[in-house]
């Protein structure tokens, strides 16, 4: 019912910036909570950021707070993750996700029912 596709990943030097995009197709996600997660080699998938349907309430992990900004443009069915001051430890595959069922748990993988295939972000030192 919902297809998500991430883009914008790539190779960047430490201290640099990238903006990830997540384009949704199918059902509108205008009232969905949207999240960004990441998974590094040998690590579990971890929460990065999330945003409520209104776009006015956001959540961040402590590791990215102050450096990353999540936003959404519901008219374009797109969610963004602006990543500044990137660090090598930010290297991971980044996934966007949609909670279409209103789990109310933006921090956890289990709170989302649709996922994109991911986009690689590599931060070099």
Secondary structure as GFF3:
##gff-version 3
##sequence-region A 1 125
A	DSSP	beta_strand	2	7	.	.	.	ID=ss1
A	DSSP	beta_strand	10	13	.	.	.	ID=ss2
A	DSSP	beta_strand	18	26	.	.	.	ID=ss3
A	DSSP	beta_strand	33	39	.	.	.	ID=ss4
A	DSSP	beta_strand	46	51	.	.	.	ID=ss5
A	DSSP	beta_strand	58	60	.	.	.	ID=ss6
A	DSSP	beta_strand	68	73	.	.	.	ID=ss7
A	DSSP	three_ten_helix	74	76	.	.	.	ID=ss8
A	DSSP	beta_strand	78	83	.	.	.	ID=ss9
A	DSSP	three_ten_helix	88	90	.	.	.	ID=ss10
A	DSSP	beta_strand	92	99	.	.	.	ID=ss11
A	DSSP	three_ten_helix	109	111	.	.	.	ID=ss12
A	DSSP	beta_strand	114	115	.	.	.	ID=ss13
A	DSSP	beta_strand	119	124	.	.	.	ID=ss14
###
